[in-house]
Amino acid sequence: MTVSQVIVVSLPGSGTPLLADLTSALGYLSYGTMSAAPDVGGRTAGTPELVAMRPLLTAAHGEDEAELLLKRGAEDREVLDSAFRDAAGALWRVWWMRLGQPVAVASPADPGLEGRLARLPDAELPGLLPGRGCWYVDSLDLRRADAGLLRAWHNSGQPPIVFHHRDVRDRIISQLRSLSRPGDPAGFPPEHLIYRDIVGALPTMEAKITFALTDPGFPGIEEARRCQWLLHHPAVTVITHENLAGPGHGGTAAGRERAVAQLLEVAGLTPASAGPAVSAQLAREDDDLTVGQWRGLFTPAHERLLDRRHGDLLTTHTATHTATSATARATPSPSGD
């Protein structure tokens, strides 16, 4: 059976757009950190058909009010669409808080709607949004995630969780390039805006790498430590960027096939039902996605610094999966790769 909602944990700098391209090709709408993505062949949420609106409107407004809205919507779709968007916005905040993600105190979301949706059992939330959705988060800290969500996931394994893993060195380079890039910072997380100022003031890439390796709060470092559990949990599917990258970004065709097969298994889809779009890799001209980009930028001093401060994050990943379980393990690489 096709899975309606998936949670993807993709640390900053992991090359998340590549995975968002793939989930979009499978028919999933991107929520969370990738709400505006993918920008290649992507889809937008828009507003669904009337029948698909009923579960969320009923949960947010009650059965009687939802029925009135749906009847009125048959004649005045604008009113119904507005009510649905308001409810979806409130649900987005509820999901986001349950996943332990930061939210702004000031919000246009109706606190009444948000309060009603927040009281729903965790098992009911995935079925409220129409269609299929993929929730992208850049960390899943067990100390911050909602206790009810964790208990529900422990008991049912739903929604399935995918951990998008990438070599920490490539993640650091990708982050530094993103933070150094001129232009509109819209879409940056608030803490990244602060680090954008700091990184932008450093004169060379060498200096930037040294800073990233020595600053304990650099984006993605602490998150990686708090997400190490994802590499070991048998119910988590780990998809590596090195596999997902494929030949277009320094990986291999065989690795790409493995990554696609893993995601199809998570989604409950077969290659035939997924269609040809999944097997084709969309073109992205982005050096940040290249596998092994760190090799031309890290100095021996950087490698020693990384090993001393973050050697625990230098892991490769091997995963085997069956139809009923996933086994993930992280093992140190003899070469540090």
Secondary structure by P-SEA (a helix, b strand, c coil): ccccbbbbbbcccccaaaaaaaaaaabbbbccccccccccccccccccccccccaaaaacccaaaaaaaaaaaaccaaaaaaaaaaaaaaaaaaaaaaabbbbbccccccaaaaaaaaaccccccccccccbbbbbbcccccccccaaaaaaaaaccccbbbbbcccaaaaaaaaaaaaacccccccccaaaaaaaaaaaacccaaaaaaaaaccccccaaaaaaaaccccccccbbbbbccccccccccccaaaaaaaaaaaaaaaccccccccccccccccccccccccccccccccaaaaaaaaaccccccbbbbbbbcccbbbbbbbbbcccc
